[in-house]
Amino acid sequence: MTGGRGDPGLLDRMVQRSLGWLEEARPLFRLPSNVTTDADPNLTLKPLGELAELTQLIGVLHPREEIRTAARGLFAFAWNETRDGELFAELIRGEPFATYPVELYGVFTQAGLRHAEVDELVHTTTRLRGWRVAREDHTRTLGVLNAERRIGLRQHADFGAVLALTGLGGLPEPWALDRKSAYGVTHDVFHLTDWGRNRQRLPPELADYLRLWVPSWLENWLEEQLWDLAGELLAVTACLPAAPYDPVAWQRLADAQAADGSVPEMGAAPATGDPAEAFTACYHSTLVTAFAATLARIASDEAEAGPPAGDTASVGGRTPCESETAL
């Protein structure tokens, strides 16, 4: 990896093409009528939540107005699918101990979109004894804590203590990292930095570990053509201080992007012509590509400009909120 400015033309094209495919795929993000009853949240709410999380960030932070506009349109679509937040009230009433409605609602409160009844419900349910039970997936707990922070709730556990229990917090032997663990590490970084918005929250020892080992992991999963994980690792790289830029890795991911803007999760996209199958195979990796390229573009611009006097070196020149958990 090299420091300094990346290739803004390449990065911007990747974001634009990804957003173009996602725009065409809007109908496949729509929620079914049984979303609050027997529909699988992993096939319905999860894709919509990921669309909202990443397009909200792109719509605020990308330096090009036309790209921000395209991303904001997709984010507005996602909010509309929740019926302006009413969906979350129904989900929480049905599953008061479930964390995913709160995590999803937190995505929209990040943008200032709220629903009065949902606010009342989450203030109640997150104080229940059942909400405070220990969760085996510490990375997921970081996501829940981040959602609580976004909404303005009292966090049910100490962020730093939970981080220490995660795969990243334990600084695992890098040669033993499998695919599942690697995804855990990338999401530890995303929750810790609020998806790249607050890079300075990454402690120096964790940043040094990632700077040393991400290049090897990235090479491994690029060789396996696991584009989704490669994109997440490139996003992690863009969260590092003085973020390095790997032109070879970025070109390989760009080469994996199809003419229509889609990026398959692994290998090549299915050739059956079935839109639903193509959506399942590509939507997440296409979102990740747009997200990672946006963070790399911002980090690259910052590297060229140099830190402003008195700045705290965060994405987009933003500083951490006073209410954030100290680590």
C-alpha positions as CSV (number, residue, x, y, z in Angstrom):
1,M,0.0,0.0,0.0
2,T,1.1,3.5,-0.6
3,G,0.2,6.8,1.1
4,G,-1.0,9.9,-0.6
5,R,-3.8,10.7,-3.1
6,G,-5.7,7.9,-4.7
7,D,-7.4,8.0,-8.1
8,P,-10.5,10.2,-7.7
9,G,-11.7,9.5,-11.2
10,L,-11.7,5.7,-10.6
11,L,-13.3,6.0,-7.2
12,D,-16.0,8.3,-8.3
13,R,-16.9,6.1,-11.3
14,M,-17.2,3.1,-9.0
15,V,-19.6,5.0,-6.7
16,Q,-21.7,6.4,-9.5
17,R,-22.0,3.0,-11.2
18,S,-22.8,1.3,-8.0
19,L,-25.5,3.8,-7.2
20,G,-26.9,3.5,-10.7
21,W,-27.4,-0.2,-10.2
22,L,-28.9,0.2,-6.8
23,E,-31.3,2.7,-8.2
24,E,-32.4,0.2,-10.8
25,A,-32.8,-2.4,-8.1
26,R,-35.1,-0.2,-6.0
27,P,-38.1,-2.6,-6.5
28,L,-36.2,-5.4,-5.0
29,F,-35.5,-3.4,-1.8
30,R,-39.2,-2.9,-1.2
31,L,-40.6,-4.5,1.9
32,P,-43.3,-7.2,1.6
33,S,-46.7,-6.9,3.2
34,N,-45.8,-9.5,5.8
35,V,-42.6,-7.8,7.0
36,T,-43.8,-7.4,10.6
37,T,-45.1,-11.0,10.8
38,D,-43.5,-14.0,9.2
39,A,-41.1,-12.5,6.6
40,D,-37.4,-13.2,7.2
41,P,-35.8,-10.0,8.5
42,N,-32.5,-11.1,6.9
43,L,-34.1,-11.0,3.5
44,T,-36.2,-7.9,3.9
45,L,-35.2,-5.5,6.6
46,K,-31.5,-6.2,6.5
47,P,-31.0,-5.2,2.8
48,L,-33.1,-2.0,3.3
49,G,-31.2,-1.1,6.5
50,E,-27.9,-1.6,4.8
51,L,-29.1,0.6,1.9
52,A,-30.1,3.3,4.3
53,E,-26.9,3.1,6.4
54,L,-24.5,3.5,3.5
55,T,-26.5,5.9,1.2
56,Q,-27.0,8.2,4.2
57,L,-23.2,8.4,4.6
58,I,-22.6,8.9,0.9
59,G,-25.3,11.5,0.7
60,V,-23.7,13.6,3.3
61,L,-20.0,13.1,2.9
62,H,-19.2,12.5,-0.8
63,P,-17.4,15.5,-2.3
64,R,-19.5,15.5,-5.5
65,E,-22.9,17.0,-5.5
66,E,-24.4,14.7,-8.2
67,I,-23.3,11.6,-6.2
68,R,-24.7,13.0,-3.0
69,T,-28.0,13.7,-4.7
70,A,-28.3,10.1,-6.1
71,A,-27.5,8.7,-2.6
72,R,-30.0,10.9,-0.9
73,G,-32.7,9.7,-3.3
74,L,-32.0,6.1,-2.3
75,F,-32.0,7.0,1.4
76,A,-35.3,8.9,1.1
77,F,-36.7,5.8,-0.6
78,A,-35.6,3.6,2.4
79,W,-37.3,6.0,4.9
80,N,-40.5,5.9,2.8
81,E,-40.5,2.1,3.0
82,T,-40.6,2.3,6.8
83,R,-43.8,4.5,6.5
84,D,-41.9,7.4,8.0
85,G,-40.9,5.3,11.0
86,E,-44.3,3.6,11.8
87,L,-42.8,0.3,10.8
88,F,-40.4,0.4,13.8
89,A,-43.3,0.9,16.3
90,E,-44.9,-2.2,14.9
91,L,-41.7,-4.2,15.1
92,I,-40.9,-3.2,18.6
93,R,-44.4,-3.9,19.9
94,G,-44.1,-7.3,18.4
95,E,-40.6,-8.1,19.7
96,P,-39.7,-5.8,22.6
97,F,-36.4,-7.5,23.3
98,A,-35.2,-7.6,19.7
99,T,-32.3,-5.4,18.9
100,Y,-32.7,-5.1,15.1
101,P,-35.6,-2.6,15.1
102,V,-33.5,-0.3,17.3
103,E,-30.4,-0.7,15.2
104,L,-32.4,0.1,12.0
105,Y,-34.2,3.0,13.6
106,G,-30.8,4.4,14.7
107,V,-29.7,4.6,11.0
108,F,-32.5,7.1,10.4
109,T,-32.1,9.1,13.6
110,Q,-28.5,9.7,12.5
111,A,-30.1,11.8,9.7
112,G,-32.6,13.5,12.0
113,L,-35.6,11.4,11.0
114,R,-37.6,10.4,14.1
115,H,-41.0,9.0,15.0
116,A,-42.5,10.1,18.4
117,E,-44.1,6.7,19.2
118,V,-40.9,4.8,18.4
119,D,-38.9,7.2,20.6
120,E,-41.2,6.4,23.5
121,L,-41.1,2.7,22.9
122,V,-37.3,2.5,22.6
123,H,-36.8,4.5,25.8
124,T,-39.0,1.9,27.6
125,T,-37.8,-1.3,26.0
126,T,-34.1,-0.6,26.2
127,R,-34.5,-0.3,30.0
128,L,-36.1,-3.7,30.4
129,R,-34.1,-6.5,32.1
130,G,-34.4,-8.6,29.0
131,W,-32.6,-6.0,27.0
132,R,-29.6,-6.1,29.2
133,V,-28.8,-9.8,28.8
134,A,-25.3,-10.7,27.7
135,R,-25.0,-11.3,24.0
136,E,-22.5,-13.8,22.6
137,D,-21.8,-11.7,19.5
138,H,-19.8,-8.8,20.9
139,T,-19.5,-7.2,17.4
140,R,-23.3,-7.1,17.2
141,T,-23.4,-5.6,20.7
142,L,-21.2,-2.7,19.4
143,G,-23.8,-2.1,16.7
144,V,-26.5,-2.0,19.3
145,L,-24.5,0.4,21.4
146,N,-23.9,2.6,18.4
147,A,-27.6,2.6,17.7
148,E,-28.4,3.6,21.3
149,R,-25.9,6.5,21.0
150,R,-27.4,7.7,17.7
151,I,-30.9,7.7,19.2
152,G,-29.8,9.4,22.4
153,L,-30.4,6.5,24.7
154,R,-28.4,5.5,27.7
155,Q,-26.0,2.8,26.6
156,H,-26.7,-0.5,28.2
157,A,-23.0,-1.5,28.4
158,D,-19.6,0.1,28.3
159,F,-18.4,0.4,24.7
160,G,-14.8,0.0,25.5
161,A,-15.3,-3.1,27.6
162,V,-17.3,-4.7,24.8
163,L,-14.7,-3.7,22.2
164,A,-12.1,-5.5,24.2
165,L,-14.0,-8.8,23.9
166,T,-14.4,-8.6,20.1
167,G,-12.1,-10.2,17.5
168,L,-10.4,-6.8,16.8
169,G,-10.1,-5.9,20.5
170,G,-8.3,-9.2,21.2
171,L,-5.7,-8.5,18.4
172,P,-6.0,-12.1,17.0
173,E,-3.1,-14.0,15.4
174,P,-3.4,-12.6,11.9
175,W,-2.5,-15.9,10.1
176,A,-5.5,-17.6,11.7
177,L,-8.1,-15.2,10.6
178,D,-10.9,-17.0,8.8
179,R,-13.6,-15.4,6.7
180,K,-16.2,-15.1,9.4
181,S,-13.7,-13.6,11.8
182,A,-12.5,-11.1,9.1
183,Y,-16.1,-9.9,8.7
184,G,-16.2,-9.5,12.4
185,V,-13.1,-7.4,12.4
186,T,-14.3,-5.1,9.7
187,H,-17.6,-4.5,11.5
188,D,-15.7,-3.8,14.8
189,V,-14.0,-1.0,12.9
190,F,-17.3,0.3,11.4
191,H,-19.1,0.4,14.7
192,L,-16.2,1.9,16.5
193,T,-15.7,4.7,13.9
194,D,-19.5,5.1,13.2
195,W,-18.9,3.8,9.7
196,G,-15.9,6.0,9.0
197,R,-17.5,9.2,10.2
198,N,-15.2,9.4,13.3
199,R,-11.9,7.8,12.4
200,Q,-10.1,9.3,15.5
201,R,-12.0,6.8,17.7
202,L,-9.8,4.0,16.4
203,P,-7.1,3.6,19.2
204,P,-3.5,3.7,18.0
205,E,-2.7,0.1,18.9
206,L,-5.7,-1.2,16.8
207,A,-4.8,1.1,13.9
208,D,-1.2,-0.1,13.9
209,Y,-2.4,-3.7,13.9
210,L,-4.7,-3.1,11.0
211,R,-2.1,-1.1,9.0
212,L,0.3,-4.1,9.4
213,W,-2.0,-6.9,8.5
214,V,-4.9,-5.7,6.3
215,P,-2.7,-5.8,3.2
216,S,-2.1,-9.5,3.6
217,W,-5.7,-10.3,4.3
218,L,-6.8,-8.1,1.3
219,E,-4.5,-9.9,-1.0
220,N,-5.8,-13.3,0.2
221,W,-9.5,-12.5,-0.4
222,L,-8.8,-10.7,-3.7
223,E,-7.2,-13.9,-4.9
224,E,-10.3,-15.8,-3.8
225,Q,-12.4,-13.2,-5.6
226,L,-14.4,-12.5,-2.5
227,W,-15.2,-9.0,-3.6
228,D,-17.6,-8.2,-0.7
229,L,-14.9,-8.8,2.0
230,A,-12.3,-7.1,-0.1
231,G,-14.5,-4.0,-0.3
232,E,-15.0,-4.0,3.4
233,L,-11.2,-4.3,4.0
234,L,-10.6,-1.4,1.6
235,A,-13.2,0.6,3.7
236,V,-11.3,-0.3,6.8
237,T,-8.1,0.9,5.2
238,A,-9.7,4.2,4.5
239,C,-10.6,4.5,8.2
240,L,-6.9,4.4,9.2
241,P,-4.9,7.5,10.2
242,A,-3.2,8.9,7.0
243,A,-5.1,6.2,5.2
244,P,-2.9,4.3,2.7
245,Y,-4.2,3.7,-0.8
246,D,-3.6,0.5,-2.7
247,P,-4.0,1.2,-6.4
248,V,-3.7,-2.4,-7.5
249,A,-6.4,-3.6,-5.0
250,W,-8.7,-0.8,-6.1
251,Q,-8.2,-1.6,-9.8
252,R,-8.9,-5.3,-9.1
253,L,-12.2,-4.4,-7.4
254,A,-13.0,-2.0,-10.2
255,D,-12.4,-4.8,-12.8
256,A,-14.9,-7.0,-10.9
257,Q,-17.6,-4.4,-11.3
258,A,-19.9,-5.3,-14.2
259,A,-21.0,-2.8,-16.9
260,D,-24.3,-2.3,-15.2
261,G,-22.6,-1.2,-12.0
262,S,-23.2,-4.4,-9.9
263,V,-20.4,-6.1,-8.0
264,P,-20.9,-9.8,-7.2
265,E,-20.3,-10.9,-3.7
266,M,-17.9,-13.6,-5.0
267,G,-16.6,-14.5,-8.4
268,A,-18.9,-13.6,-11.2
269,A,-22.5,-12.6,-11.0
270,P,-25.1,-15.4,-11.8
271,A,-25.8,-15.7,-15.5
272,T,-29.4,-17.0,-15.1
273,G,-31.0,-13.7,-15.9
274,D,-33.1,-13.9,-12.8
275,P,-33.3,-10.3,-11.3
276,A,-34.0,-11.6,-7.8
277,E,-31.0,-14.0,-7.9
278,A,-28.7,-11.2,-9.2
279,F,-30.0,-8.9,-6.5
280,T,-29.2,-11.4,-3.7
281,A,-25.7,-12.1,-5.2
282,C,-24.8,-8.4,-5.7
283,Y,-26.7,-5.9,-3.5
284,H,-24.4,-6.0,-0.5
285,S,-21.1,-6.0,-2.3
286,T,-22.3,-3.2,-4.6
287,L,-23.3,-1.1,-1.6
288,V,-19.9,-1.9,0.1
289,T,-18.1,-0.8,-3.1
290,A,-19.9,2.6,-3.1
291,F,-19.2,3.0,0.6
292,A,-15.5,2.0,0.5
293,A,-14.9,4.2,-2.6
294,T,-16.5,7.1,-0.8
295,L,-14.3,6.8,2.3
296,A,-11.2,6.3,0.1
297,R,-12.1,9.4,-1.9
298,I,-12.5,11.5,1.2
299,A,-9.3,10.2,2.8
300,S,-7.4,10.8,-0.5
301,D,-8.6,14.4,-0.7
302,E,-7.6,15.0,3.0
303,A,-4.1,13.6,2.3
304,E,-3.6,16.0,-0.6
305,A,-5.0,19.0,1.3
306,G,-3.3,18.3,4.6
307,P,-5.0,18.6,8.0
308,P,-6.5,22.1,8.7
309,A,-5.1,24.0,11.6
310,G,-6.6,22.8,14.8
311,D,-8.6,20.0,13.1
312,T,-8.9,16.6,14.8
313,A,-8.5,14.6,11.5
314,S,-11.9,13.0,11.1
315,V,-13.8,12.1,8.0
316,G,-15.1,15.2,6.3
317,G,-13.4,17.4,8.9
318,R,-16.1,16.4,11.5
319,T,-15.2,16.1,15.1
320,P,-16.6,13.6,17.6
321,C,-19.8,14.5,19.4
322,E,-19.4,15.3,23.1
323,S,-21.9,12.5,24.0
324,E,-19.8,9.8,22.4
325,T,-18.3,7.1,24.6
326,A,-14.7,7.7,25.5
327,L,-12.4,4.7,24.7
